[in-house]
Amino acid sequence: MKTPVGNLRDLDLSDHDVCKRILALDKHRLAEGLVVESLFDQYLAAFPQNGNDAPVLIDADTAIAANPRGRNTYAFVWDRESRIGLRRYLIALGRRYDTWLVRFDAAENTFITAHVEDGKRVSDWAPLYETARDLSGLTQEHDVDVDLSVRDTKRINQSFWGYLSAQYGDALGERVVLPRILLNFGIQPWFRYVWNIDRVYLQGDQIWHLEIKHKYPIAGRPLTFGLNDGELRLIRSLSQCGLRSLHTVIVKPRWNKETSSMLLINDMSSRAAAAVIGREITGDDVASIMRQRAGQSGADTSFSGRSSLKFRSMPASGFTSFGTLGMPYTEVAGRIDRFMRGEVLERITDAGLSELRLA
């Protein structure tokens, strides 16, 4: 499988310089998002283990892909040998998507795929490149280059060398870089629409999709958060599969695009002012939100950094407060767990968010 820095078979992902070159091909907001996801993973790892219905991570990376006027929408699920919940998850996705299991062949240093029906593999393994090409109906790959205007080298270096390299150590290539290679160079070149599913948890008989964002509210009365139409349609489709969706936000305390999210790591006052909030978004919620007039986001929100996206607004007051980054992480994790179990917790308010805002 080809990447802009060489064939995947030839890449040494134990070399952090190589890993950085690959991540530097993406937007700086993506690199910063990987930092925020890592912070959030520490909450998820601290879920209270109190009973048989304690949340369990389904350790898989998932990409949903489609082409205009295509007959099917595809789910590619890279399983990292999940012990619990994988088949249930694959069955759920199969209600709405043509589902493909993905594995990384360490001997050949490449991704392979197999077709899945009713949660079980029903075909031989084949190279991902061939599968994605054949399913897409295309004869030539799309350009997946990301515009230089959204690739701030300084901010990428801060995220990579200031956090990701040390935090993941020897696991950096497998846990951080390979998922980006899978998405950006294995699937994205063949499909016009591609979404990834951040985290999936099994809690009792419920499968939860957790989306993790880092952003600040849209100014106005009331304060709102935007969600683009593609993400909303994904949530609606996942609800049709039987998944519940928890949309979580770590609110940047400085409300501008210029401030790096690395402040959340390095500055104690920023950590104390970074609210952790979330809300469940159901299929009915999506239908209601989509009836609103759409806004137009900047090009920096798109994959390539060259096109704008339609988005809809959700009032900040609809989100539940889980605490702040400055609080003990076990306390924040406990609140998220209680929310997922159905407990009604305190909502965030416009006044509360405004009070946390740093000049």
Secondary structure, DSSP 4 states (H G I P E B T S, - for coil): -EETTEEGGG--TT-HHHHHHHHTTS-HHHHHHHHHHHHHHHHHTT----STT--EE--EEEEEEE-TT-S--EEEEEE---SSSHHHHHHHHHTTSEEEEEEEETTTTEEEEEEEETTEE-S--EEHHHHHHHHHT-SSPPP-PPPGGG--HHHHHHHIIIIIHHHHGGGHIIIIIHHHHIIIIIIGGG-SEEEEE-EEEEETTEEEEEEEEEE-PBPSSS-EEEEEHHHHHHHHHHHHTT-EEEEEEEE-SS-SSSS-TTHHHH-HHHHHH-EEEEEEE-HHHHHHHHTSPPEE--GGGSSSSSS--EEEEEEGGGSEEEEETTS-HHHHHHHHHHHHTT---PBP-HHHHHHH---
